[in-house]
Amino acid sequence: SLQTAFVACLAAERFGWTDNDRATLIRAALTMNIGMLDLQTTLTNQTSPPTTQQRVDIAAHPARSREILEAAGVTDQDWLKTVEQHHVTPDGGALPANHSEISPLACLIHYADVYLARLAPRVTRPAMAVNVAARDLFLKAAGANNPYAAAIIKEMGMFPPGSFVKLANGDTAVVVRRGENAGAPLVHSLISSDGWVFPDSRPRDTGKPEFKVVAAVPRGNVMMQLNRQKLYGYATA
């Protein structure tokens, strides 16, 4: 939910929404799944597809999450509506029977959640590489005709900071900044072509042919701890 809130908030920049809208977006993203917390834990560790009853519970959880929020004293109707509609698609798919208008905030949260789900490994499948997840979302969400999916893909890019890539020289690197060219992000090499872990990460200029990004690497393929403060340049003296 925290990652969904982050991605949705970044993509919201492209819609010119108010600060109040963005605050509602964050609240809704952080609370959208409180109606299925136990089920989420079960599904994460489950080696088989969801059962029929689990699918029913998944479909019902947006309304259940709203009920829990209302019981806790939440009265903000935009927040409640966004939570209840966060499985809704722009064509009205999954729109609750008692609703006639689709919440754009809910649509953005929905596609941010779908995008991030593709990046997360499950017991039944590995994580997708970032560029594969973006392409999959684009194709399955009507591409450029879907403003919410398009905004997420444009904002995150094919190689967002924190993602891993393979370079032309065989290095495995982590993206630390976006570059002026979308295909040439700023990266630090972590692992050499022969599998040797560099004691200190090595900055690479992906604008040079030998360090060109040639592929995305799923997070699960990089089994090492990162010094994120040092990599991203916010370590304190």
Backbone torsions as a table, in degrees:
resi	resn	phi	psi	omega
1	SER	NA	-37.2	178.7
2	LEU	-65.3	-43.7	178.6
3	GLN	-65.8	-38.9	177.4
4	THR	-61.7	-42.8	178.2
5	ALA	-60.8	-41.4	-178.4
6	PHE	-65.1	-49.6	-178.5
7	VAL	-64.9	-43.9	-180.0
8	ALA	-63.1	-39.3	-179.5
9	CYS	-66.2	-39.3	176.4
10	LEU	-63.1	-47.2	-178.6
11	ALA	-65.8	-28.5	-179.2
12	ALA	-62.8	-21.9	177.8
13	GLU	-55.9	-29.3	-174.7
14	ARG	-81.2	-5.4	-177.7
15	PHE	-107.3	-6.6	179.5
16	GLY	66.8	28.7	-179.9
17	TRP	-71.7	156.5	-178.9
18	THR	-73.3	166.6	176.1
19	ASP	-61.1	-36.1	178.0
20	ASN	-64.4	-40.4	177.3
21	ASP	-62.1	-43.3	-178.4
22	ARG	-67.0	-37.2	177.0
23	ALA	-64.5	-41.0	177.2
24	THR	-63.7	-40.8	178.4
25	LEU	-57.3	-45.9	-178.5
26	ILE	-66.7	-45.4	179.8
27	ARG	-59.3	-44.5	-178.1
28	ALA	-65.9	-42.1	-179.7
29	ALA	-63.9	-36.2	-178.6
30	LEU	-74.7	-20.3	-174.8
31	THR	-117.9	3.1	-171.8
32	MET	-64.5	-27.4	-174.0
33	ASN	-108.1	15.7	-178.3
34	ILE	-66.8	-14.4	177.7
35	GLY	-83.9	0.0	-180.0
36	MET	-145.6	34.8	-176.7
37	LEU	-61.4	-46.8	179.9
38	ASP	-65.0	-40.4	179.8
39	LEU	-65.1	-37.6	177.6
40	GLN	-58.6	-45.1	179.2
41	THR	-61.2	-43.5	179.3
42	THR	-62.2	-46.1	-177.0
43	LEU	-66.6	-33.1	179.9
44	THR	-61.3	-36.2	-176.2
45	ASN	-100.3	-1.9	-175.8
46	GLN	-79.3	134.3	-177.3
47	THR	-93.4	-5.4	-179.7
48	SER	-115.5	160.9	177.1
49	PRO	-60.9	158.2	178.3
50	PRO	-56.6	141.4	176.6
51	THR	-74.0	171.4	178.2
52	THR	-59.0	-43.8	-179.7
53	GLN	-66.5	-38.5	178.0
54	GLN	-63.8	-38.0	177.4
55	ARG	-64.5	-38.1	176.4
56	VAL	-62.9	-43.9	-179.5
57	ASP	-66.4	-37.4	177.6
58	ILE	-63.1	-45.7	-179.5
59	ALA	-64.4	-29.7	-176.2
60	ALA	-87.8	-11.9	-170.1
61	HIS	-68.8	-29.4	176.5
62	PRO	-59.0	-44.0	178.0
63	ALA	-66.9	-38.5	178.4
64	ARG	-64.6	-39.3	178.2
65	SER	-62.7	-41.5	177.3
66	ARG	-61.2	-44.6	-179.7
67	GLU	-59.1	-40.9	179.9
68	ILE	-65.2	-42.4	178.7
69	LEU	-63.3	-43.9	178.8
70	GLU	-62.6	-40.1	178.8
71	ALA	-65.6	-26.6	179.1
72	ALA	-85.0	-2.4	176.0
73	GLY	103.0	6.2	178.3
74	VAL	-73.5	127.7	-179.3
75	THR	-119.1	-6.5	-179.8
76	ASP	-65.6	109.7	-174.7
77	GLN	-67.5	-32.7	177.9
78	ASP	-65.6	-43.1	177.3
79	TRP	-60.6	-50.1	-177.7
80	LEU	-62.8	-41.8	-179.8
81	LYS	-65.1	-40.8	-179.5
82	THR	-64.1	-42.6	177.6
83	VAL	-62.4	-46.8	-176.6
84	GLU	-66.3	-25.6	-176.6
85	GLN	-103.9	12.1	-170.1
86	HIS	-71.8	-1.0	170.5
87	HIS	-103.1	5.2	-177.0
88	VAL	-79.7	142.2	175.1
89	THR	-106.3	161.1	-174.9
90	PRO	-56.9	-23.6	179.0
91	ASP	-84.8	4.6	178.6
92	GLY	93.5	2.7	177.7
93	GLY	-61.3	134.2	-179.7
94	ALA	70.2	14.4	178.0
95	LEU	-69.1	126.8	178.5
96	PRO	-56.1	147.2	-174.4
97	ALA	-61.1	-28.3	-176.9
98	ASN	-91.7	12.5	-179.6
99	HIS	-116.8	140.2	177.9
100	SER	-113.1	-17.1	-179.0
101	GLU	-119.2	139.6	179.7
102	ILE	-88.5	133.1	177.1
103	SER	-80.6	119.4	177.0
104	PRO	-63.2	-30.8	177.2
105	LEU	-62.6	-42.4	180.0
106	ALA	-64.9	-39.5	179.1
107	CYS	-62.5	-42.1	179.9
108	LEU	-65.7	-43.0	177.4
109	ILE	-61.0	-42.0	-179.4
110	HIS	-56.3	-49.3	-175.9
111	TYR	-75.4	-29.2	172.9
112	ALA	-63.9	-41.2	179.3
113	ASP	-65.8	-42.5	178.6
114	VAL	-63.0	-44.3	179.6
115	TYR	-59.9	-48.6	-177.4
116	LEU	-68.5	-32.2	178.1
117	ALA	-61.1	-33.0	179.6
118	ARG	-71.3	-23.8	-179.1
119	LEU	-85.8	-14.0	-175.8
120	ALA	-95.9	131.2	177.4
121	PRO	-71.6	150.4	174.5
122	ARG	-126.8	163.3	178.3
123	VAL	-59.4	-32.8	-176.0
124	THR	-89.6	-7.9	-178.8
125	ARG	-161.6	152.6	175.8
126	PRO	-78.6	167.0	175.2
127	ALA	-70.4	148.9	173.0
128	MET	-82.2	149.8	168.9
129	ALA	-67.1	154.4	-173.8
130	VAL	-58.2	-45.3	-177.8
131	ASN	-67.9	-32.8	177.6
132	VAL	-69.1	-41.7	178.3
133	ALA	-62.4	-41.4	179.2
134	ALA	-64.8	-43.4	179.7
135	ARG	-65.2	-40.2	179.9
136	ASP	-64.3	-42.9	178.0
137	LEU	-63.2	-43.5	-178.9
138	PHE	-59.4	-44.6	-176.0
139	LEU	-72.2	-38.0	-174.6
140	LYS	-87.4	-11.0	-178.1
141	ALA	-112.8	27.5	176.6
142	ALA	70.1	19.6	171.3
143	GLY	54.3	-132.8	-175.1
144	ALA	-66.0	-15.4	178.4
145	ASN	-79.3	-7.2	178.1
146	ASN	-107.1	103.2	-174.2
147	PRO	-64.7	-27.9	-176.4
148	TYR	-76.0	-48.8	176.7
149	ALA	-63.2	-41.4	-179.8
150	ALA	-62.4	-40.4	-179.8
151	ALA	-64.2	-40.1	179.4
152	ILE	-64.8	-46.1	-178.7
153	ILE	-64.3	-42.6	-179.9
154	LYS	-66.7	-39.3	-177.6
155	GLU	-72.4	-41.9	-177.4
156	MET	-79.3	-31.5	-178.7
157	GLY	75.6	176.0	179.6
158	MET	-79.3	-24.4	-179.1
159	PHE	-135.3	74.0	-177.5
160	PRO	-71.4	156.0	175.9
161	PRO	-52.5	136.6	-178.7
162	GLY	97.8	-14.9	178.5
163	SER	-85.7	162.6	-177.3
164	PHE	-110.6	146.4	-177.0
165	VAL	-139.1	157.9	173.0
166	LYS	-103.2	133.4	-179.6
167	LEU	-98.5	164.3	-176.9
168	ALA	-60.3	-29.9	-179.8
169	ASN	-83.3	1.2	178.3
170	GLY	98.5	-10.1	178.5
171	ASP	-63.9	148.7	165.6
172	THR	-100.6	127.9	-173.8
173	ALA	-131.0	162.3	175.4
174	VAL	-112.6	138.9	177.9
175	VAL	-78.7	127.0	-179.4
176	VAL	-110.5	-20.9	178.1
177	ARG	-152.4	153.6	169.2
178	ARG	-72.3	148.7	175.7
179	GLY	-99.9	171.8	176.1
180	GLU	-63.5	-32.7	174.9
181	ASN	-100.4	128.5	-176.1
182	ALA	-58.4	-29.4	-178.9
183	GLY	-89.1	1.1	-177.9
184	ALA	-130.7	69.6	179.5
185	PRO	-72.4	165.6	174.1
186	LEU	-82.5	126.4	-174.6
187	VAL	-132.5	161.3	170.5
188	HIS	-124.1	126.5	176.9
189	SER	-72.1	136.8	-179.8
190	LEU	-111.9	-37.1	-173.9
191	ILE	-133.8	134.0	-179.2
192	SER	-77.2	173.6	-177.8
193	SER	-63.7	-25.5	179.6
194	ASP	-96.6	11.8	174.6
195	GLY	89.9	7.8	-179.5
196	TRP	-83.4	128.4	179.6
197	VAL	-83.0	123.9	179.3
198	PHE	-67.3	132.4	177.3
199	PRO	-57.0	-38.4	174.1
200	ASP	-127.3	136.0	-179.7
201	SER	-59.7	150.5	-175.8
202	ARG	-117.2	118.4	177.4
203	PRO	-61.0	138.7	178.6
204	ARG	-128.3	142.0	176.5
205	ASP	-92.3	101.2	-176.0
206	THR	-73.7	-0.9	173.0
207	GLY	-78.9	-14.6	178.3
208	LYS	-88.1	142.6	-176.3
209	PRO	-54.5	-39.6	-176.5
210	GLU	-70.7	-18.6	-179.4
211	PHE	-115.5	15.7	179.0
212	LYS	-60.9	141.5	175.4
213	VAL	-72.9	123.6	-178.2
214	VAL	-111.3	-16.4	-179.9
215	ALA	-165.6	155.0	170.5
216	ALA	-87.8	152.4	-179.1
217	VAL	-121.7	125.6	177.6
218	PRO	-59.6	144.4	-178.5
219	ARG	-56.0	-37.0	-177.6
220	GLY	-66.0	-13.3	179.2
221	ASN	-85.9	-8.2	-178.1
222	VAL	-113.3	98.3	-174.5
223	MET	-99.3	77.1	178.4
224	MET	-157.5	154.8	176.8
225	GLN	-84.8	141.5	-179.4
226	LEU	-111.7	142.1	171.0
227	ASN	-88.1	86.0	-172.4
228	ARG	-66.0	-35.2	179.3
229	GLN	-59.8	-44.0	-179.2
230	LYS	-71.7	-42.8	-177.5
231	LEU	-61.8	-43.8	-173.8
232	TYR	-92.9	2.4	170.6
233	GLY	78.5	23.8	177.2
234	TYR	-119.6	25.0	174.8
235	ALA	-69.2	142.2	178.5
236	THR	-88.4	152.7	-178.2
237	ALA	-72.9	NA	NA
